[in-house]
Amino acid sequence: MSVIVLPALATSLLGVHTAPIQFTEGTRAPLTRANTIYGPTGLITIPTAYTVRRGEARVSASFSKNLRGPAVNYGIWNSIEIGGSYMDIENAPDKALANAKVSIVPANFKYFELGVGVIDAADAIDQTFYFVASADLIPPDVNSPKDGSLPIGLKVHAGAGTGLFKEKLFGGAELLFGNKFSIVGEWDTKNFNAALRYSPSDNLSLQLGVRDTNLFFGMTTSLRF
């Protein structure tokens, strides 16, 4: 595996790919492009292996009882995103967090990606390094089948990290119903969180659910430059 992955990492960092990236546009549908409450692309709290596309800015706002704030990610290359968030934390000083992530597509692996990143790079709250794998168990098909049935997609994510993730495993899943709705669930090493996502357009996604036993709302919009 290392013989395969290391060249892929090198080409990703240089922005050069010797073979087409093996994902369909379905895996980058608006339903899967939300920012987490801490900043990076992901589910509710945990990051996924996916990154913002080159030249795209993803702006979000998240609200829950004890943690809320805006976040933005920008794709400086097809496999690299950088960003930041501003955390309004209950009973604590507000903090600005910087984050970055690299997405790696191992050769000969279809519908599977790896992500390596950092949350809170300047250690304002709790500097966190992590790695995560994302896979399509049922590749999403955003086109309506000819028989009129609803297309279903299933994506799973698993990883581990320091800092916010306490050197423990985290994981999550997305069950997609067409290109408008999905159910998101995650284990962030401390709590099980869940939400319903809705994407009324290609540039907007909304989610409503429960995070850390509190009601949670988030929205993410995409801008191209």
C-alpha positions, -999 to 999 in steps of 0.1 A, spaced: 0 0 0 28 25 9 44 20 -25 12 30 -41 1 58 -17 33 78 -14 36 86 -51 -1 96 -51 5 119 -21 35 135 -39 15 141 -71 -14 155 -51 8 180 -33 24 191 -66 -10 193 -83 0 168 -109 -20 135 -115 -7 107 -136 -42 92 -138 -77 106 -135 -90 110 -99 -113 81 -94 -145 97 -81 -177 107 -98 -193 141 -95 -219 124 -73 -194 121 -45 -190 159 -46 -227 167 -46 -238 196 -24 -251 171 1 -216 160 8 -198 193 7 -207 209 40 -182 223 65 -180 209 100 -186 231 130 -148 233 136 -141 242 100 -129 213 77 -151 197 51 -170 169 68 -202 158 87 -212 176 118 -180 175 139 -158 150 122 -139 157 90 -141 135 58 -114 128 33 -129 152 8 -116 187 0 -129 218 -16 -124 219 -54 -98 243 -67 -110 279 -69 -140 272 -48 -148 289 -14 -172 271 9 -187 294 35 -208 281 64 -224 290 97 -232 265 125 -254 270 156 -258 249 187 -264 257 224 -227 257 235 -208 261 203 -215 282 172 -197 303 145 -189 308 109 -163 289 88 -147 291 54 -126 267 33 -109 274 0 -95 250 -25 -60 262 -34 -56 230 -55 -78 201 -65 -66 181 -35 -57 208 -9 -80 230 11 -72 257 37 -96 275 59 -106 289 92 -134 292 116 -144 315 145 -157 297 176 -183 313 199 -179 290 229 -203 292 258 -186 302 291 -152 306 273 -134 333 252 -142 333 215 -114 317 194 -102 317 158 -91 284 144 -70 277 112 -73 244 94 -58 226 63 -64 192 47 -48 171 19 -69 145 0 -51 115 -13 -66 91 -40 -46 58 -38 -40 42 -72 -63 14 -83 -88 21 -55 -122 32 -68 -145 53 -46 -120 54 -18 -100 84 -6 -77 93 23 -75 127 41 -47 141 63 -52 174 80 -50 197 110 -77 215 129 -67 246 151 -32 247 136 -22 276 160 -34 257 191 -60 283 201 -82 257 217 -67 222 211 -44 216 181 -56 185 163 -38 163 137 -59 136 121 -63 111 93 -95 98 78 -107 74 51 -139 79 31 -155 53 9 -186 49 -12 -202 16 -2 -231 24 -26 -218 51 -50 -243 79 -52 -262 84 -84 -277 118 -85 -296 111 -117 -332 98 -113 -335 62 -125 -357 55 -155 -381 34 -134 -389 64 -112 -374 49 -81 -353 71 -57 -315 67 -61 -297 57 -29 -261 63 -19 -242 52 12 -209 68 22 -188 58 53 -160 76 70 -135 65 97 -104 80 112 -85 90 143 -68 121 156 -51 139 185 -64 170 204 -101 173 199 -103 135 191 -83 124 222 -62 98 203 -94 78 197 -113 65 167 -141 85 151 -165 76 124 -197 84 105 -220 77 76 -242 94 50 -273 79 35 -282 99 4 -317 99 -11 -312 114 -45 -295 148 -47 -318 166 -23 -318 148 10 -295 128 32 -293 114 68 -259 120 85 -247 102 116 -214 103 134 -194 93 165 -170 121 175 -152 100 202 -176 114 229 -211 117 215 -233 103 187 -246 131 166 -271 130 138 -287 154 113 -309 156 82 -294 175 53 -313 192 25 -298 208 -6 -323 230 -25 -297 240 -51 -262 231 -63 -247 259 -41 -265 255 -8 -269 228 18 -288 230 51 -287 206 80 -307 202 112 -301 177 139 -286 170 174 -250 175 184 -239 167 220 -275 162 230 -283 198 218 -303 210 188 -279 219 159 -284 238 127 -259 245 99 -258 259 64 -231 259 38 -229 278 5 -203 275 -23 -187 303 -43 -166 299 -74 -137 322 -83 
